[in-house]
Amino acid sequence: MKKSLFICGMMASAIFLYNCSGSKKATASKPVPYNYEANVKSVVEANCAPCHIPAKGGNKRAYDNFANVKSDIDEIIRRIELNPGERGFMPFKKTARLGDSTIAVFKKWKADGLGEK
């Protein structure tokens, strides 16, 4: 009887220690919020040039800087979600919408608080 109680106690202790260990919590990392420099800037440069990048010959609202992209984020998202042919569709000279993953970069950046760096 004592032997079976001892084994049951050891098993309960092992289960308790396994489930309460901090190693699971330590390995889980918090997602890093999107920011302009790391996530958005390259997407803007790749998809909004030359029209919105003055150094590349554009004459529209400049999106080569954090402040302008941040201030226009709602309009940018609205326009890149339009379908080709709809008034205001961007990117203007393209015949297809940006990919969902590209649009998601702008949305996630906004949801994460529009950080710069």
Backbone hydrogen bonds in HBPLUS format (Angstrom, degrees):
<---DONOR---> <-ACCEPTOR-->    atom                        ^
c    i                          cat <-CA-CA->   ^        H-A-AA   ^      H-
h    n   atom  resd res      DA  || num        DHA   H-A  angle D-A-AA Bond
n    s   type  num  typ     dist DA aas  dist angle  dist       angle   num
A0005-LEU N   A0001-MET O   3.03 MM   4  6.29 157.2  2.08 150.9 157.4     1
A0006-PHE N   A0002-LYS O   2.90 MM   4  6.06 153.5  1.97 145.0 152.6     2
A0007-ILE N   A0003-LYS O   2.99 MM   4  6.26 157.7  2.04 147.2 152.7     3
A0008-CYS N   A0004-SER O   2.92 MM   4  6.07 163.0  1.95 145.9 150.9     4
A0009-GLY N   A0005-LEU O   2.86 MM   4  6.00 154.8  1.92 144.1 151.5     5
A0010-MET N   A0006-PHE O   2.94 MM   4  6.16 153.4  2.01 146.1 153.3     6
A0011-MET N   A0007-ILE O   2.92 MM   4  6.16 159.3  1.96 151.3 156.8     7
A0012-ALA N   A0008-CYS O   2.93 MM   4  6.11 161.0  1.97 148.5 153.8     8
A0013-SER N   A0009-GLY O   2.91 MM   4  6.07 155.3  1.97 143.5 150.7     9
A0014-ALA N   A0010-MET O   2.85 MM   4  6.06 156.7  1.91 147.3 153.8    10
A0015-ILE N   A0011-MET O   2.93 MM   4  6.16 164.5  1.96 152.2 155.9    11
A0016-PHE N   A0012-ALA O   2.91 MM   4  6.06 162.2  1.94 147.5 152.9    12
A0017-LEU N   A0013-SER O   2.87 MM   4  6.05 169.8  1.88 154.0 156.6    13
A0018-TYR N   A0014-ALA O   2.88 MM   4  5.99 155.3  1.94 147.7 155.1    14
A0019-ASN N   A0015-ILE O   3.05 MM   4  6.20 163.0  2.08 151.8 155.3    15
A0020-CYS N   A0016-PHE O   2.98 MM   4  6.04 134.6  2.19 145.0 157.6    16
A0026-ALA N   A0022-GLY O   2.87 MM   4  6.02 151.2  1.95 153.1 162.4    17
A0027-THR N   A0023-SER O   3.12 MM   4  6.21 146.1  2.24 141.7 148.2    18
A0028-ALA N   A0024-LYS O   3.31 MM   4  6.47 139.1  2.49 138.8 148.5    19
A0039-ASN N   A0035-ASN O   2.96 MM   4  5.68 155.7  2.02 150.6 157.5    20
A0036-TYR N   A0115-GLY O   2.82 MM  79  6.19 156.4  1.88 143.3 149.2    21
A0040-VAL N   A0036-TYR O   3.09 MM   4  4.64 130.5  2.35 111.8 125.7    22
A0041-LYS N   A0036-TYR O   2.83 MM   5  5.58 167.2  1.84 160.1 155.6    23
A0037-GLU N   A0116-GLU O   2.98 MM  79  6.06 172.7  1.98 162.6 163.6    24
A0043-VAL N   A0040-VAL O   3.00 MM   3  5.23 120.1  2.38 104.2 119.8    25
A0044-VAL N   A0040-VAL O   2.96 MM   4  6.23 159.5  2.00 163.0 169.4    26
A0045-GLU N   A0041-LYS O   2.94 MM   4  6.21 166.4  1.96 154.3 158.1    27
A0046-ALA N   A0042-SER O   2.98 MM   4  6.05 151.3  2.06 139.8 147.2    28
A0047-ASN N   A0043-VAL O   3.00 MM   4  6.03 144.0  2.13 143.9 152.7    29
A0048-CYS N   A0044-VAL O   2.80 MM   4  5.24 150.9  1.88 151.9 153.5    30
A0052-HIS N   A0048-CYS O   2.92 MM   4  5.54 167.7  1.93 161.2 161.0    31
A0053-ILE N   A0050-PRO O   3.42 MM   3  5.31 163.5  2.45 103.3 108.0    32
A0060-LYS N   A0051-CYS O   3.27 MM   9  5.77 159.5  2.31 161.3 160.1    33
A0063-TYR N   A0052-HIS O   2.71 MM  11  5.32 175.3  1.71 154.4 153.7    34
A0056-LYS N   A0053-ILE O   2.83 MM   3  5.58 157.2  1.88 127.1 134.6    35
A0057-GLY N   A0054-PRO O   3.00 MM   3  5.21 161.5  2.03 116.5 116.4    36
A0069-VAL N   A0065-ASN O   3.34 MM   4  6.58 169.0  2.35 156.1 159.4    37
A0070-LYS N   A0066-PHE O   2.87 MM   4  5.96 167.6  1.89 161.3 165.4    38
A0071-SER N   A0067-ALA O   2.99 MM   4  6.10 162.2  2.02 145.9 150.9    39
A0072-ASP N   A0068-ASN O   3.10 MM   4  6.17 138.8  2.28 140.4 150.2    40
A0073-ILE N   A0070-LYS O   3.41 MM   3  5.26 172.7  2.42 105.4 107.0    41
A0075-GLU N   A0072-ASP O   3.04 MM   3  5.40 115.3  2.48 109.8 124.8    42
A0076-ILE N   A0072-ASP O   2.86 MM   4  6.04 160.5  1.90 161.4 167.8    43
A0077-ILE N   A0073-ILE O   2.94 MM   4  6.09 171.2  1.95 152.9 154.7    44
A0078-ARG N   A0074-ASP O   2.97 MM   4  6.13 162.1  2.01 144.2 149.9    45
A0079-ARG N   A0075-GLU O   2.96 MM   4  6.07 163.6  1.98 149.8 153.6    46
A0080-ILE N   A0076-ILE O   2.96 MM   4  6.15 159.3  2.00 156.4 161.8    47
A0081-GLU N   A0077-ILE O   3.14 MM   4  6.15 129.8  2.41 143.2 154.1    48
A0082-LEU N   A0079-ARG O   3.32 MM   3  5.35 156.4  2.38  99.3 106.1    49
A0090-MET N   A0079-ARG O   3.28 MM  11  5.50 152.6  2.36 125.5 121.0    50
A0086-GLU N   A0083-ASN O   3.00 MM   3  5.71 163.9  2.03 142.7 146.8    51
A0089-PHE N   A0086-GLU O   3.04 MM   3  5.59 157.7  2.09 143.9 141.9    52
A0094-LYS N   A0091-PRO O   3.05 MM   3  5.61 163.0  2.08 123.1 128.4    53
A0102-THR N   A0099-GLY O   3.02 MM   3  5.21 124.7  2.33 101.1 115.3    54
A0103-ILE N   A0099-GLY O   3.01 MM   4  6.37 163.7  2.03 159.6 163.8    55
A0104-ALA N   A0100-ASP O   2.85 MM   4  5.97 148.9  1.95 142.9 152.4    56
A0105-VAL N   A0102-THR O   3.15 MM   3  5.33 137.2  2.34  99.5 110.6    57
A0107-LYS N   A0103-ILE O   3.20 MM   4  6.56 162.6  2.23 150.8 155.9    58
A0108-LYS N   A0104-ALA O   2.81 MM   4  5.88 163.7  1.83 150.9 155.2    59
A0109-TRP N   A0105-VAL O   3.00 MM   4  6.09 160.1  2.04 145.5 151.4    60
A0110-LYS N   A0106-PHE O   3.04 MM   4  6.27 158.8  2.09 146.0 151.4    61
A0111-ALA N   A0107-LYS O   2.87 MM   4  6.12 164.2  1.90 150.1 154.9    62
A0112-ASP N   A0108-LYS O   2.78 MM   4  5.93 143.0  1.91 148.3 158.5    63
A0114-LEU N   A0109-TRP O   2.95 MM   5  5.38 162.5  1.98 157.0 151.8    64
A0113-GLY N   A0110-LYS O   3.09 MM   3  5.35 163.4  2.12 110.0 114.3    65
